[in-house]
């Protein structure tokens, strides 16, 4: 009898892993875009074009909030990718354990007379 592979389990595990990797790549792209923004654009008042206390506070808060969200997205993406890898390894382990008794049947120990 031939070993049945769990294609659905493998596919779901790989899709989960690639979703996590994609989320991390999106995070890195957003971080790149965020760090390409010139500081003058964040700190200057859009109406007058010169910095004031209110626009500086808003710019600093936007930067801190953006960094915290990027860290959170990276952690979540890593956890999702790790879950996908774990699912894949569990599918492989279940297939191996299903195959192990069949391997033992093929090995015949000679009987002593």
Secondary structure, DSSP 8 states (H G I E B T S, - for coil): ------HHHHHHHHHHHHHHHHHHHHHHHHHHHHHTS-HHHHHB-TTTSSB-HHHHHHHHHHHHHHHHHHHHHHHHHHHHHHHHHHHHHHHHHHHHHHHHHHHHHH-------
